[in-house]
Amino acid sequence: MTASGPAPDPDPGSAPADSEQSDSPAVDSPAGESSAVPVPVPVAGADELSVRERALLALERRSWAGPGAKERAIREELGMSPVRYFQLLNALIEDERALRVDPVTVNRLRRVRDARRGRR
């Protein structure tokens, strides 16, 4: 008899007990113990914007009739305060992924931001 390798797994759907593969990476704690930490799985790929980020850019592309119309749309369509919206938007316009997805809007927002900074 010749041994051609390890014996086949009787249940191919289950992982061996000593397997080092896991859904969550192991993180060493200060005491040297290992614990599993859940990692959020992105909806989009690593190089794609999330649904919320795309919604921010889509809202920003629109033109607004009056001074309160945009703030009302932010609250109704995105379910967030205008302050939070602008915080997220300012972070988003620094993201190169956003520039690839919507270069016209991102560059316009960067120009407006830079002009405001120049007036301060």
WOHUBEL-V946358 format. One line per field, one symbol per residue. phi: phi as a letter, one per 30 degrees, with the letter a starting at -180 (. if undefined). psi: psi as a letter, one per 40 degrees, with the letter a starting at -180 (. if undefined). burial: b if it has 24 or more other ideal C-beta (glycine too) atoms within 12 Angstrom, else e. Layout:
# WOHUBEL-V946358
phi: ???
psi: ???
burial: ???
This chain:
# WOHUBEL-V946358
phi: .ccckdddddbddcdddcdcdadcddbddedidcbdcdcdcddcddccddddddddddddddcbdbdcdddddedddcibdeddeddddddddddddddddbdddddddddddddddddd
psi: iiheaiiihdgeeiiideieiidhihhhideeihihhhhhhidiideiiidddddddddddiihdidedddddddddefiidddddddddddeehddddddgdddddddddddddddde.
burial: eeeeeeeeeeeeeeeeeeeeeeeeeeeeeeeeeeeeeeeeeeeeeeeebeebbbbbbebbeeeeeeeeeeeebbeeebeeebeebbebbeebbebebbeebbeebbeebbeeeeeeeeee
